[in-house]
Amino acid sequence: MAMAVPPIDLTTVLKDGPAGEWIALSRREDRIVGTGKTLEQAIQVARENGEKEPIVMKVPPVSTLIL
């Protein structure tokens, strides 16, 4: 049976992330290393910033967020 991985709180890291865009995080998940309108752009910027294997996610548009 697989062990459950505890959830990671990325609230602080993602607070300044652009809504509706792709965000690339460092492998340590402690900072944004790239953003872009497309997945490819976010990965390219992350690699230009020295992160070879970023963790990438799409931030939902503001209109879908619960405020």
PDBQT receptor file of N, H, CA, C and O in Angstrom, charges set to zero:
ATOM      1  N   MET A   1       0.842  -1.180   0.000  1.00  0.00    +0.000 N 
ATOM      2  CA  MET A   1       0.000   0.000   0.000  1.00  0.00    +0.000 C 
ATOM      3  C   MET A   1       0.893   1.251   0.000  1.00  0.00    +0.000 C 
ATOM      4  O   MET A   1       1.824   1.345   0.800  1.00  0.00    +0.000 OA
ATOM      5  N   ALA A   2       0.613   2.209  -0.890  1.00  0.00    +0.000 N 
ATOM      6  H   ALA A   2      -0.144   2.133  -1.540  1.00  0.00    +0.000 HD
ATOM      7  CA  ALA A   2       1.408   3.430  -1.017  1.00  0.00    +0.000 C 
ATOM      8  C   ALA A   2       1.151   4.354   0.164  1.00  0.00    +0.000 C 
ATOM      9  O   ALA A   2       0.031   4.462   0.664  1.00  0.00    +0.000 OA
ATOM     10  N   MET A   3       2.211   5.012   0.593  1.00  0.00    +0.000 N 
ATOM     11  H   MET A   3       3.120   4.924   0.186  1.00  0.00    +0.000 HD
ATOM     12  CA  MET A   3       2.083   5.963   1.700  1.00  0.00    +0.000 C 
ATOM     13  C   MET A   3       1.569   7.288   1.143  1.00  0.00    +0.000 C 
ATOM     14  O   MET A   3       1.977   7.721   0.066  1.00  0.00    +0.000 OA
ATOM     15  N   ALA A   4       0.686   7.914   1.878  1.00  0.00    +0.000 N 
ATOM     16  H   ALA A   4       0.354   7.563   2.754  1.00  0.00    +0.000 HD
ATOM     17  CA  ALA A   4       0.133   9.201   1.464  1.00  0.00    +0.000 C 
ATOM     18  C   ALA A   4       1.185  10.291   1.637  1.00  0.00    +0.000 C 
ATOM     19  O   ALA A   4       1.910  10.323   2.632  1.00  0.00    +0.000 OA
ATOM     20  N   VAL A   5       1.253  11.168   0.665  1.00  0.00    +0.000 N 
ATOM     21  H   VAL A   5       0.665  11.142  -0.143  1.00  0.00    +0.000 HD
ATOM     22  CA  VAL A   5       2.166  12.302   0.732  1.00  0.00    +0.000 C 
ATOM     23  C   VAL A   5       1.392  13.478   1.314  1.00  0.00    +0.000 C 
ATOM     24  O   VAL A   5       0.306  13.798   0.832  1.00  0.00    +0.000 OA
ATOM     25  N   PRO A   6       1.932  14.125   2.342  1.00  0.00    +0.000 N 
ATOM     26  CA  PRO A   6       1.206  15.249   2.929  1.00  0.00    +0.000 C 
ATOM     27  C   PRO A   6       1.085  16.402   1.934  1.00  0.00    +0.000 C 
ATOM     28  O   PRO A   6       1.983  16.607   1.118  1.00  0.00    +0.000 OA
ATOM     29  N   PRO A   7      -0.007  17.152   1.990  1.00  0.00    +0.000 N 
ATOM     30  CA  PRO A   7      -0.172  18.282   1.072  1.00  0.00    +0.000 C 
ATOM     31  C   PRO A   7       0.871  19.366   1.337  1.00  0.00    +0.000 C 
ATOM     32  O   PRO A   7       1.350  19.527   2.460  1.00  0.00    +0.000 OA
ATOM     33  N   ILE A   8       1.207  20.094   0.294  1.00  0.00    +0.000 N 
ATOM     34  H   ILE A   8       0.817  19.963  -0.618  1.00  0.00    +0.000 HD
ATOM     35  CA  ILE A   8       2.181  21.182   0.390  1.00  0.00    +0.000 C 
ATOM     36  C   ILE A   8       1.424  22.502   0.260  1.00  0.00    +0.000 C 
ATOM     37  O   ILE A   8       0.662  22.691  -0.688  1.00  0.00    +0.000 OA
ATOM     38  N   ASP A   9       1.628  23.401   1.194  1.00  0.00    +0.000 N 
ATOM     39  H   ASP A   9       2.247  23.248   1.964  1.00  0.00    +0.000 HD
ATOM     40  CA  ASP A   9       0.984  24.709   1.153  1.00  0.00    +0.000 C 
ATOM     41  C   ASP A   9       1.832  25.651   0.301  1.00  0.00    +0.000 C 
ATOM     42  O   ASP A   9       2.908  26.083   0.713  1.00  0.00    +0.000 OA
ATOM     43  N   LEU A  10       1.332  25.960  -0.885  1.00  0.00    +0.000 N 
ATOM     44  H   LEU A  10       0.458  25.609  -1.220  1.00  0.00    +0.000 HD
ATOM     45  CA  LEU A  10       2.047  26.857  -1.803  1.00  0.00    +0.000 C 
ATOM     46  C   LEU A  10       1.480  28.275  -1.789  1.00  0.00    +0.000 C 
ATOM     47  O   LEU A  10       1.805  29.084  -2.657  1.00  0.00    +0.000 OA
ATOM     48  N   THR A  11       0.636  28.574  -0.808  1.00  0.00    +0.000 N 
ATOM     49  H   THR A  11       0.372  27.916  -0.103  1.00  0.00    +0.000 HD
ATOM     50  CA  THR A  11      -0.028  29.875  -0.754  1.00  0.00    +0.000 C 
ATOM     51  C   THR A  11       0.960  31.022  -0.840  1.00  0.00    +0.000 C 
ATOM     52  O   THR A  11       0.768  31.940  -1.637  1.00  0.00    +0.000 OA
ATOM     53  N   THR A  12       2.002  30.989  -0.045  1.00  0.00    +0.000 N 
ATOM     54  H   THR A  12       2.158  30.244   0.602  1.00  0.00    +0.000 HD
ATOM     55  CA  THR A  12       2.980  32.076  -0.025  1.00  0.00    +0.000 C 
ATOM     56  C   THR A  12       3.722  32.180  -1.350  1.00  0.00    +0.000 C 
ATOM     57  O   THR A  12       3.947  33.279  -1.857  1.00  0.00    +0.000 OA
ATOM     58  N   VAL A  13       4.097  31.044  -1.906  1.00  0.00    +0.000 N 
ATOM     59  H   VAL A  13       3.913  30.151  -1.494  1.00  0.00    +0.000 HD
ATOM     60  CA  VAL A  13       4.856  31.029  -3.157  1.00  0.00    +0.000 C 
ATOM     61  C   VAL A  13       4.009  31.543  -4.316  1.00  0.00    +0.000 C 
ATOM     62  O   VAL A  13       4.503  32.292  -5.158  1.00  0.00    +0.000 OA
ATOM     63  N   LEU A  14       2.747  31.151  -4.367  1.00  0.00    +0.000 N 
ATOM     64  H   LEU A  14       2.345  30.543  -3.682  1.00  0.00    +0.000 HD
ATOM     65  CA  LEU A  14       1.901  31.483  -5.512  1.00  0.00    +0.000 C 
ATOM     66  C   LEU A  14       1.151  32.809  -5.391  1.00  0.00    +0.000 C 
ATOM     67  O   LEU A  14       0.467  33.209  -6.334  1.00  0.00    +0.000 OA
ATOM     68  N   LYS A  15       1.261  33.494  -4.263  1.00  0.00    +0.000 N 
ATOM     69  H   LYS A  15       1.816  33.169  -3.498  1.00  0.00    +0.000 HD
ATOM     70  CA  LYS A  15       0.458  34.705  -4.048  1.00  0.00    +0.000 C 
ATOM     71  C   LYS A  15       0.687  35.782  -5.104  1.00  0.00    +0.000 C 
ATOM     72  O   LYS A  15      -0.221  36.559  -5.398  1.00  0.00    +0.000 OA
ATOM     73  N   ASP A  16       1.880  35.839  -5.675  1.00  0.00    +0.000 N 
ATOM     74  H   ASP A  16       2.618  35.208  -5.436  1.00  0.00    +0.000 HD
ATOM     75  CA  ASP A  16       2.175  36.849  -6.694  1.00  0.00    +0.000 C 
ATOM     76  C   ASP A  16       2.152  36.290  -8.113  1.00  0.00    +0.000 C 
ATOM     77  O   ASP A  16       2.525  36.978  -9.063  1.00  0.00    +0.000 OA
ATOM     78  N   GLY A  17       1.717  35.047  -8.253  1.00  0.00    +0.000 N 
ATOM     79  H   GLY A  17       1.415  34.487  -7.481  1.00  0.00    +0.000 HD
ATOM     80  CA  GLY A  17       1.657  34.429  -9.577  1.00  0.00    +0.000 C 
ATOM     81  C   GLY A  17       0.542  35.026 -10.413  1.00  0.00    +0.000 C 
ATOM     82  O   GLY A  17      -0.531  35.332  -9.892  1.00  0.00    +0.000 OA
ATOM     83  N   PRO A  18       0.785  35.193 -11.706  1.00  0.00    +0.000 N 
ATOM     84  CA  PRO A  18      -0.230  35.783 -12.587  1.00  0.00    +0.000 C 
ATOM     85  C   PRO A  18      -1.390  34.817 -12.847  1.00  0.00    +0.000 C 
ATOM     86  O   PRO A  18      -1.177  33.706 -13.332  1.00  0.00    +0.000 OA
ATOM     87  N   ALA A  19      -2.589  35.234 -12.532  1.00  0.00    +0.000 N 
ATOM     88  H   ALA A  19      -2.761  36.137 -12.139  1.00  0.00    +0.000 HD
ATOM     89  CA  ALA A  19      -3.773  34.411 -12.754  1.00  0.00    +0.000 C 
ATOM     90  C   ALA A  19      -3.959  34.162 -14.247  1.00  0.00    +0.000 C 
ATOM     91  O   ALA A  19      -3.755  35.058 -15.067  1.00  0.00    +0.000 OA
ATOM     92  N   GLY A  20      -4.345  32.946 -14.587  1.00  0.00    +0.000 N 
ATOM     93  H   GLY A  20      -4.511  32.219 -13.921  1.00  0.00    +0.000 HD
ATOM     94  CA  GLY A  20      -4.601  32.586 -15.973  1.00  0.00    +0.000 C 
ATOM     95  C   GLY A  20      -3.362  32.205 -16.760  1.00  0.00    +0.000 C 
ATOM     96  O   GLY A  20      -3.456  31.947 -17.960  1.00  0.00    +0.000 OA
ATOM     97  N   GLU A  21      -2.195  32.164 -16.114  1.00  0.00    +0.000 N 
ATOM     98  H   GLU A  21      -2.119  32.374 -15.139  1.00  0.00    +0.000 HD
ATOM     99  CA  GLU A  21      -0.950  31.827 -16.814  1.00  0.00    +0.000 C 
ATOM    100  C   GLU A  21      -0.328  30.560 -16.241  1.00  0.00    +0.000 C 
ATOM    101  O   GLU A  21      -0.744  30.049 -15.201  1.00  0.00    +0.000 OA
ATOM    102  N   TRP A  22       0.676  30.076 -16.949  1.00  0.00    +0.000 N 
ATOM    103  H   TRP A  22       1.014  30.491 -17.794  1.00  0.00    +0.000 HD
ATOM    104  CA  TRP A  22       1.463  28.936 -16.482  1.00  0.00    +0.000 C 
ATOM    105  C   TRP A  22       2.552  29.454 -15.562  1.00  0.00    +0.000 C 
ATOM    106  O   TRP A  22       3.136  30.509 -15.811  1.00  0.00    +0.000 OA
ATOM    107  N   ILE A  23       2.823  28.711 -14.499  1.00  0.00    +0.000 N 
ATOM    108  H   ILE A  23       2.349  27.854 -14.297  1.00  0.00    +0.000 HD
ATOM    109  CA  ILE A  23       3.857  29.065 -13.533  1.00  0.00    +0.000 C 
ATOM    110  C   ILE A  23       4.810  27.892 -13.398  1.00  0.00    +0.000 C 
ATOM    111  O   ILE A  23       4.383  26.745 -13.264  1.00  0.00    +0.000 OA
ATOM    112  N   ALA A  24       6.100  28.185 -13.434  1.00  0.00    +0.000 N 
ATOM    113  H   ALA A  24       6.447  29.117 -13.544  1.00  0.00    +0.000 HD
ATOM    114  CA  ALA A  24       7.134  27.170 -13.217  1.00  0.00    +0.000 C 
ATOM    115  C   ALA A  24       7.759  27.431 -11.851  1.00  0.00    +0.000 C 
ATOM    116  O   ALA A  24       8.204  28.541 -11.555  1.00  0.00    +0.000 OA
ATOM    117  N   LEU A  25       7.783  26.392 -11.029  1.00  0.00    +0.000 N 
ATOM    118  H   LEU A  25       7.422  25.491 -11.269  1.00  0.00    +0.000 HD
ATOM    119  CA  LEU A  25       8.363  26.489  -9.697  1.00  0.00    +0.000 C 
ATOM    120  C   LEU A  25       9.723  25.807  -9.666  1.00  0.00    +0.000 C 
ATOM    121  O   LEU A  25      10.008  24.910 -10.460  1.00  0.00    +0.000 OA
ATOM    122  N   SER A  26      10.551  26.249  -8.734  1.00  0.00    +0.000 N 
ATOM    123  H   SER A  26      10.320  26.977  -8.089  1.00  0.00    +0.000 HD
ATOM    124  CA  SER A  26      11.825  25.572  -8.507  1.00  0.00    +0.000 C 
ATOM    125  C   SER A  26      11.540  24.163  -7.986  1.00  0.00    +0.000 C 
ATOM    126  O   SER A  26      10.444  23.897  -7.492  1.00  0.00    +0.000 OA
ATOM    127  N   ARG A  27      12.506  23.270  -8.091  1.00  0.00    +0.000 N 
ATOM    128  H   ARG A  27      13.396  23.486  -8.492  1.00  0.00    +0.000 HD
ATOM    129  CA  ARG A  27      12.344  21.890  -7.605  1.00  0.00    +0.000 C 
ATOM    130  C   ARG A  27      12.081  21.864  -6.106  1.00  0.00    +0.000 C 
ATOM    131  O   ARG A  27      11.443  20.942  -5.598  1.00  0.00    +0.000 OA
ATOM    132  N   ARG A  28      12.566  22.867  -5.408  1.00  0.00    +0.000 N 
ATOM    133  H   ARG A  28      13.084  23.616  -5.821  1.00  0.00    +0.000 HD
ATOM    134  CA  ARG A  28      12.317  22.955  -3.957  1.00  0.00    +0.000 C 
ATOM    135  C   ARG A  28      10.921  23.491  -3.652  1.00  0.00    +0.000 C 
ATOM    136  O   ARG A  28      10.485  23.488  -2.501  1.00  0.00    +0.000 OA
ATOM    137  N   GLU A  29      10.230  23.950  -4.684  1.00  0.00    +0.000 N 
ATOM    138  H   GLU A  29      10.585  23.953  -5.619  1.00  0.00    +0.000 HD
ATOM    139  CA  GLU A  29       8.881  24.505  -4.571  1.00  0.00    +0.000 C 
ATOM    140  C   GLU A  29       8.842  25.734  -3.660  1.00  0.00    +0.000 C 
ATOM    141  O   GLU A  29       7.851  25.979  -2.972  1.00  0.00    +0.000 OA
ATOM    142  N   ASP A  30       9.942  26.506  -3.667  1.00  0.00    +0.000 N 
ATOM    143  H   ASP A  30      10.747  26.307  -4.225  1.00  0.00    +0.000 HD
ATOM    144  CA  ASP A  30      10.002  27.660  -2.776  1.00  0.00    +0.000 C 
ATOM    145  C   ASP A  30      10.003  29.006  -3.500  1.00  0.00    +0.000 C 
ATOM    146  O   ASP A  30      10.023  30.061  -2.866  1.00  0.00    +0.000 OA
ATOM    147  N   ARG A  31       9.980  28.958  -4.852  1.00  0.00    +0.000 N 
ATOM    148  H   ARG A  31       9.963  28.100  -5.367  1.00  0.00    +0.000 HD
ATOM    149  CA  ARG A  31       9.941  30.222  -5.609  1.00  0.00    +0.000 C 
ATOM    150  C   ARG A  31       9.478  29.982  -7.038  1.00  0.00    +0.000 C 
ATOM    151  O   ARG A  31       9.618  28.890  -7.587  1.00  0.00    +0.000 OA
ATOM    152  N   ILE A  32       8.923  31.039  -7.621  1.00  0.00    +0.000 N 
ATOM    153  H   ILE A  32       8.809  31.926  -7.174  1.00  0.00    +0.000 HD
ATOM    154  CA  ILE A  32       8.529  31.002  -9.026  1.00  0.00    +0.000 C 
ATOM    155  C   ILE A  32       9.770  31.309  -9.853  1.00  0.00    +0.000 C 
ATOM    156  O   ILE A  32      10.431  32.324  -9.633  1.00  0.00    +0.000 OA
ATOM    157  N   VAL A  33      10.088  30.432 -10.806  1.00  0.00    +0.000 N 
ATOM    158  H   VAL A  33       9.551  29.608 -10.984  1.00  0.00    +0.000 HD
ATOM    159  CA  VAL A  33      11.277  30.627 -11.639  1.00  0.00    +0.000 C 
ATOM    160  C   VAL A  33      10.921  30.984 -13.083  1.00  0.00    +0.000 C 
ATOM    161  O   VAL A  33      11.804  31.263 -13.893  1.00  0.00    +0.000 OA
ATOM    162  N   GLY A  34       9.623  30.974 -13.400  1.00  0.00    +0.000 N 
ATOM    163  H   GLY A  34       8.905  30.748 -12.742  1.00  0.00    +0.000 HD
ATOM    164  CA  GLY A  34       9.196  31.341 -14.748  1.00  0.00    +0.000 C 
ATOM    165  C   GLY A  34       7.686  31.391 -14.850  1.00  0.00    +0.000 C 
ATOM    166  O   GLY A  34       6.981  30.690 -14.124  1.00  0.00    +0.000 OA
ATOM    167  N   THR A  35       7.198  32.216 -15.747  1.00  0.00    +0.000 N 
ATOM    168  H   THR A  35       7.770  32.786 -16.336  1.00  0.00    +0.000 HD
ATOM    169  CA  THR A  35       5.770  32.285 -16.041  1.00  0.00    +0.000 C 
ATOM    170  C   THR A  35       5.603  32.457 -17.544  1.00  0.00    +0.000 C 
ATOM    171  O   THR A  35       6.548  32.818 -18.245  1.00  0.00    +0.000 OA
ATOM    172  N   GLY A  36       4.401  32.198 -18.029  1.00  0.00    +0.000 N 
ATOM    173  H   GLY A  36       3.633  31.905 -17.459  1.00  0.00    +0.000 HD
ATOM    174  CA  GLY A  36       4.140  32.397 -19.446  1.00  0.00    +0.000 C 
ATOM    175  C   GLY A  36       2.695  32.117 -19.792  1.00  0.00    +0.000 C 
ATOM    176  O   GLY A  36       1.975  31.451 -19.049  1.00  0.00    +0.000 OA
ATOM    177  N   LYS A  37       2.287  32.637 -20.929  1.00  0.00    +0.000 N 
ATOM    178  H   LYS A  37       2.872  33.178 -21.533  1.00  0.00    +0.000 HD
ATOM    179  CA  LYS A  37       0.928  32.385 -21.418  1.00  0.00    +0.000 C 
ATOM    180  C   LYS A  37       0.780  30.942 -21.871  1.00  0.00    +0.000 C 
ATOM    181  O   LYS A  37      -0.328  30.405 -21.895  1.00  0.00    +0.000 OA
ATOM    182  N   THR A  38       1.910  30.302 -22.236  1.00  0.00    +0.000 N 
ATOM    183  H   THR A  38       2.810  30.738 -22.216  1.00  0.00    +0.000 HD
ATOM    184  CA  THR A  38       1.881  28.905 -22.647  1.00  0.00    +0.000 C 
ATOM    185  C   THR A  38       2.811  28.096 -21.755  1.00  0.00    +0.000 C 
ATOM    186  O   THR A  38       3.700  28.637 -21.098  1.00  0.00    +0.000 OA
ATOM    187  N   LEU A  39       2.585  26.801 -21.747  1.00  0.00    +0.000 N 
ATOM    188  H   LEU A  39       1.862  26.362 -22.280  1.00  0.00    +0.000 HD
ATOM    189  CA  LEU A  39       3.446  25.889 -20.998  1.00  0.00    +0.000 C 
ATOM    190  C   LEU A  39       4.886  26.018 -21.464  1.00  0.00    +0.000 C 
ATOM    191  O   LEU A  39       5.809  26.077 -20.651  1.00  0.00    +0.000 OA
ATOM    192  N   GLU A  40       5.073  26.060 -22.774  1.00  0.00    +0.000 N 
ATOM    193  H   GLU A  40       4.323  26.012 -23.434  1.00  0.00    +0.000 HD
ATOM    194  CA  GLU A  40       6.413  26.147 -23.340  1.00  0.00    +0.000 C 
ATOM    195  C   GLU A  40       7.142  27.412 -22.893  1.00  0.00    +0.000 C 
ATOM    196  O   GLU A  40       8.337  27.370 -22.600  1.00  0.00    +0.000 OA
ATOM    197  N   GLN A  41       6.426  28.539 -22.841  1.00  0.00    +0.000 N 
ATOM    198  H   GLN A  41       5.455  28.573 -23.079  1.00  0.00    +0.000 HD
ATOM    199  CA  GLN A  41       7.042  29.795 -22.410  1.00  0.00    +0.000 C 
ATOM    200  C   GLN A  41       7.502  29.712 -20.961  1.00  0.00    +0.000 C 
ATOM    201  O   GLN A  41       8.611  30.137 -20.636  1.00  0.00    +0.000 OA
ATOM    202  N   ALA A  42       6.662  29.170 -20.094  1.00  0.00    +0.000 N 
ATOM    203  H   ALA A  42       5.761  28.825 -20.358  1.00  0.00    +0.000 HD
ATOM    204  CA  ALA A  42       7.010  29.068 -18.674  1.00  0.00    +0.000 C 
ATOM    205  C   ALA A  42       8.234  28.184 -18.482  1.00  0.00    +0.000 C 
ATOM    206  O   ALA A  42       9.117  28.510 -17.689  1.00  0.00    +0.000 OA
ATOM    207  N   ILE A  43       8.292  27.070 -19.202  1.00  0.00    +0.000 N 
ATOM    208  H   ILE A  43       7.574  26.806 -19.846  1.00  0.00    +0.000 HD
ATOM    209  CA  ILE A  43       9.439  26.171 -19.098  1.00  0.00    +0.000 C 
ATOM    210  C   ILE A  43      10.700  26.844 -19.637  1.00  0.00    +0.000 C 
ATOM    211  O   ILE A  43      11.770  26.724 -19.039  1.00  0.00    +0.000 OA
ATOM    212  N   GLN A  44      10.583  27.546 -20.755  1.00  0.00    +0.000 N 
ATOM    213  H   GLN A  44       9.715  27.644 -21.241  1.00  0.00    +0.000 HD
ATOM    214  CA  GLN A  44      11.735  28.230 -21.338  1.00  0.00    +0.000 C 
ATOM    215  C   GLN A  44      12.302  29.271 -20.372  1.00  0.00    +0.000 C 
ATOM    216  O   GLN A  44      13.515  29.340 -20.174  1.00  0.00    +0.000 OA
ATOM    217  N   VAL A  45      11.431  30.074 -19.775  1.00  0.00    +0.000 N 
ATOM    218  H   VAL A  45      10.446  30.018 -19.936  1.00  0.00    +0.000 HD
ATOM    219  CA  VAL A  45      11.892  31.096 -18.834  1.00  0.00    +0.000 C 
ATOM    220  C   VAL A  45      12.547  30.439 -17.616  1.00  0.00    +0.000 C 
ATOM    221  O   VAL A  45      13.575  30.913 -17.133  1.00  0.00    +0.000 OA
ATOM    222  N   ALA A  46      11.957  29.359 -17.126  1.00  0.00    +0.000 N 
ATOM    223  H   ALA A  46      11.122  28.975 -17.519  1.00  0.00    +0.000 HD
ATOM    224  CA  ALA A  46      12.541  28.652 -15.982  1.00  0.00    +0.000 C 
ATOM    225  C   ALA A  46      13.942  28.142 -16.314  1.00  0.00    +0.000 C 
ATOM    226  O   ALA A  46      14.862  28.257 -15.503  1.00  0.00    +0.000 OA
ATOM    227  N   ARG A  47      14.093  27.585 -17.500  1.00  0.00    +0.000 N 
ATOM    228  H   ARG A  47      13.346  27.492 -18.158  1.00  0.00    +0.000 HD
ATOM    229  CA  ARG A  47      15.410  27.071 -17.902  1.00  0.00    +0.000 C 
ATOM    230  C   ARG A  47      16.413  28.212 -18.063  1.00  0.00    +0.000 C 
ATOM    231  O   ARG A  47      17.583  28.065 -17.709  1.00  0.00    +0.000 OA
ATOM    232  N   GLU A  48      15.961  29.345 -18.593  1.00  0.00    +0.000 N 
ATOM    233  H   GLU A  48      15.011  29.465 -18.881  1.00  0.00    +0.000 HD
ATOM    234  CA  GLU A  48      16.838  30.517 -18.707  1.00  0.00    +0.000 C 
ATOM    235  C   GLU A  48      17.269  31.010 -17.329  1.00  0.00    +0.000 C 
ATOM    236  O   GLU A  48      18.331  31.614 -17.178  1.00  0.00    +0.000 OA
ATOM    237  N   ASN A  49      16.429  30.745 -16.322  1.00  0.00    +0.000 N 
ATOM    238  H   ASN A  49      15.566  30.255 -16.444  1.00  0.00    +0.000 HD
ATOM    239  CA  ASN A  49      16.739  31.137 -14.951  1.00  0.00    +0.000 C 
ATOM    240  C   ASN A  49      17.481  30.036 -14.186  1.00  0.00    +0.000 C 
ATOM    241  O   ASN A  49      17.637  30.114 -12.968  1.00  0.00    +0.000 OA
ATOM    242  N   GLY A  50      17.936  29.013 -14.913  1.00  0.00    +0.000 N 
ATOM    243  H   GLY A  50      17.810  28.949 -15.902  1.00  0.00    +0.000 HD
ATOM    244  CA  GLY A  50      18.768  27.989 -14.306  1.00  0.00    +0.000 C 
ATOM    245  C   GLY A  50      18.058  26.774 -13.740  1.00  0.00    +0.000 C 
ATOM    246  O   GLY A  50      18.705  25.906 -13.153  1.00  0.00    +0.000 OA
ATOM    247  N   GLU A  51      16.753  26.689 -13.901  1.00  0.00    +0.000 N 
ATOM    248  H   GLU A  51      16.227  27.393 -14.378  1.00  0.00    +0.000 HD
ATOM    249  CA  GLU A  51      16.000  25.533 -13.382  1.00  0.00    +0.000 C 
ATOM    250  C   GLU A  51      15.796  24.541 -14.512  1.00  0.00    +0.000 C 
ATOM    251  O   GLU A  51      14.995  24.776 -15.417  1.00  0.00    +0.000 OA
ATOM    252  N   LYS A  52      16.530  23.418 -14.459  1.00  0.00    +0.000 N 
ATOM    253  H   LYS A  52      17.181  23.227 -13.725  1.00  0.00    +0.000 HD
ATOM    254  CA  LYS A  52      16.484  22.442 -15.548  1.00  0.00    +0.000 C 
ATOM    255  C   LYS A  52      15.194  21.632 -15.580  1.00  0.00    +0.000 C 
ATOM    256  O   LYS A  52      14.714  21.280 -16.657  1.00  0.00    +0.000 OA
ATOM    257  N   GLU A  53      14.632  21.333 -14.422  1.00  0.00    +0.000 N 
ATOM    258  H   GLU A  53      15.022  21.619 -13.547  1.00  0.00    +0.000 HD
ATOM    259  CA  GLU A  53      13.420  20.520 -14.338  1.00  0.00    +0.000 C 
ATOM    260  C   GLU A  53      12.392  21.191 -13.433  1.00  0.00    +0.000 C 
ATOM    261  O   GLU A  53      12.176  20.749 -12.304  1.00  0.00    +0.000 OA
ATOM    262  N   PRO A  54      11.758  22.253 -13.920  1.00  0.00    +0.000 N 
ATOM    263  CA  PRO A  54      10.791  22.964 -13.076  1.00  0.00    +0.000 C 
ATOM    264  C   PRO A  54       9.512  22.152 -12.870  1.00  0.00    +0.000 C 
ATOM    265  O   PRO A  54       9.188  21.251 -13.643  1.00  0.00    +0.000 OA
ATOM    266  N   ILE A  55       8.816  22.499 -11.824  1.00  0.00    +0.000 N 
ATOM    267  H   ILE A  55       9.079  23.231 -11.197  1.00  0.00    +0.000 HD
ATOM    268  CA  ILE A  55       7.474  21.974 -11.583  1.00  0.00    +0.000 C 
ATOM    269  C   ILE A  55       6.527  23.009 -12.178  1.00  0.00    +0.000 C 
ATOM    270  O   ILE A  55       6.599  24.187 -11.828  1.00  0.00    +0.000 OA
ATOM    271  N   VAL A  56       5.645  22.585 -13.068  1.00  0.00    +0.000 N 
ATOM    272  H   VAL A  56       5.586  21.628 -13.352  1.00  0.00    +0.000 HD
ATOM    273  CA  VAL A  56       4.817  23.540 -13.808  1.00  0.00    +0.000 C 
ATOM    274  C   VAL A  56       3.340  23.309 -13.511  1.00  0.00    +0.000 C 
ATOM    275  O   VAL A  56       2.881  22.171 -13.412  1.00  0.00    +0.000 OA
ATOM    276  N   MET A  57       2.607  24.410 -13.371  1.00  0.00    +0.000 N 
ATOM    277  H   MET A  57       2.979  25.334 -13.451  1.00  0.00    +0.000 HD
ATOM    278  CA  MET A  57       1.168  24.335 -13.145  1.00  0.00    +0.000 C 
ATOM    279  C   MET A  57       0.482  25.523 -13.794  1.00  0.00    +0.000 C 
ATOM    280  O   MET A  57       1.100  26.556 -14.049  1.00  0.00    +0.000 OA
ATOM    281  N   LYS A  58      -0.786  25.358 -14.050  1.00  0.00    +0.000 N 
ATOM    282  H   LYS A  58      -1.288  24.518 -13.842  1.00  0.00    +0.000 HD
ATOM    283  CA  LYS A  58      -1.586  26.443 -14.636  1.00  0.00    +0.000 C 
ATOM    284  C   LYS A  58      -2.403  27.084 -13.524  1.00  0.00    +0.000 C 
ATOM    285  O   LYS A  58      -3.100  26.390 -12.783  1.00  0.00    +0.000 OA
ATOM    286  N   VAL A  59      -2.321  28.390 -13.408  1.00  0.00    +0.000 N 
ATOM    287  H   VAL A  59      -1.755  28.953 -14.010  1.00  0.00    +0.000 HD
ATOM    288  CA  VAL A  59      -3.104  29.130 -12.425  1.00  0.00    +0.000 C 
ATOM    289  C   VAL A  59      -4.435  29.479 -13.065  1.00  0.00    +0.000 C 
ATOM    290  O   VAL A  59      -4.458  30.020 -14.171  1.00  0.00    +0.000 OA
ATOM    291  N   PRO A  60      -5.548  29.183 -12.398  1.00  0.00    +0.000 N 
ATOM    292  CA  PRO A  60      -6.837  29.497 -13.003  1.00  0.00    +0.000 C 
ATOM    293  C   PRO A  60      -7.044  31.009 -13.141  1.00  0.00    +0.000 C 
ATOM    294  O   PRO A  60      -6.451  31.793 -12.399  1.00  0.00    +0.000 OA
ATOM    295  N   PRO A  61      -7.892  31.410 -14.099  1.00  0.00    +0.000 N 
ATOM    296  CA  PRO A  61      -8.198  32.830 -14.245  1.00  0.00    +0.000 C 
ATOM    297  C   PRO A  61      -8.909  33.356 -13.005  1.00  0.00    +0.000 C 
ATOM    298  O   PRO A  61      -9.568  32.599 -12.291  1.00  0.00    +0.000 OA
ATOM    299  N   VAL A  62      -8.775  34.648 -12.752  1.00  0.00    +0.000 N 
ATOM    300  H   VAL A  62      -8.240  35.263 -13.332  1.00  0.00    +0.000 HD
ATOM    301  CA  VAL A  62      -9.387  35.271 -11.584  1.00  0.00    +0.000 C 
ATOM    302  C   VAL A  62     -10.896  35.006 -11.542  1.00  0.00    +0.000 C 
ATOM    303  O   VAL A  62     -11.464  34.835 -10.464  1.00  0.00    +0.000 OA
ATOM    304  N   SER A  63     -11.537  34.971 -12.692  1.00  0.00    +0.000 N 
ATOM    305  H   SER A  63     -11.075  35.110 -13.568  1.00  0.00    +0.000 HD
ATOM    306  CA  SER A  63     -12.995  34.797 -12.735  1.00  0.00    +0.000 C 
ATOM    307  C   SER A  63     -13.450  33.453 -12.153  1.00  0.00    +0.000 C 
ATOM    308  O   SER A  63     -14.623  33.301 -11.811  1.00  0.00    +0.000 OA
ATOM    309  N   THR A  64     -12.545  32.479 -12.034  1.00  0.00    +0.000 N 
ATOM    310  H   THR A  64     -11.592  32.602 -12.311  1.00  0.00    +0.000 HD
ATOM    311  CA  THR A  64     -12.919  31.183 -11.478  1.00  0.00    +0.000 C 
ATOM    312  C   THR A  64     -12.508  31.026 -10.027  1.00  0.00    +0.000 C 
ATOM    313  O   THR A  64     -12.823  30.010  -9.407  1.00  0.00    +0.000 OA
ATOM    314  N   LEU A  65     -11.813  32.006  -9.472  1.00  0.00    +0.000 N 
ATOM    315  H   LEU A  65     -11.557  32.831  -9.976  1.00  0.00    +0.000 HD
ATOM    316  CA  LEU A  65     -11.356  31.921  -8.090  1.00  0.00    +0.000 C 
ATOM    317  C   LEU A  65     -12.449  32.337  -7.119  1.00  0.00    +0.000 C 
ATOM    318  O   LEU A  65     -13.268  33.204  -7.423  1.00  0.00    +0.000 OA
ATOM    319  N   ILE A  66     -12.453  31.722  -5.972  1.00  0.00    +0.000 N 
ATOM    320  H   ILE A  66     -11.787  31.018  -5.726  1.00  0.00    +0.000 HD
ATOM    321  CA  ILE A  66     -13.392  32.101  -4.911  1.00  0.00    +0.000 C 
ATOM    322  C   ILE A  66     -12.730  33.174  -4.078  1.00  0.00    +0.000 C 
ATOM    323  O   ILE A  66     -11.678  32.946  -3.480  1.00  0.00    +0.000 OA
ATOM    324  N   LEU A  67     -13.337  34.331  -4.038  1.00  0.00    +0.000 N 
ATOM    325  H   LEU A  67     -14.192  34.516  -4.524  1.00  0.00    +0.000 HD
ATOM    326  CA  LEU A  67     -12.754  35.452  -3.264  1.00  0.00    +0.000 C 
ATOM    327  C   LEU A  67     -13.576  35.771  -2.068  1.00  0.00    +0.000 C 
ATOM    328  O   LEU A  67     -13.236  36.679  -1.309  1.00  0.00    +0.000 OA
TER     329      LEU A  67
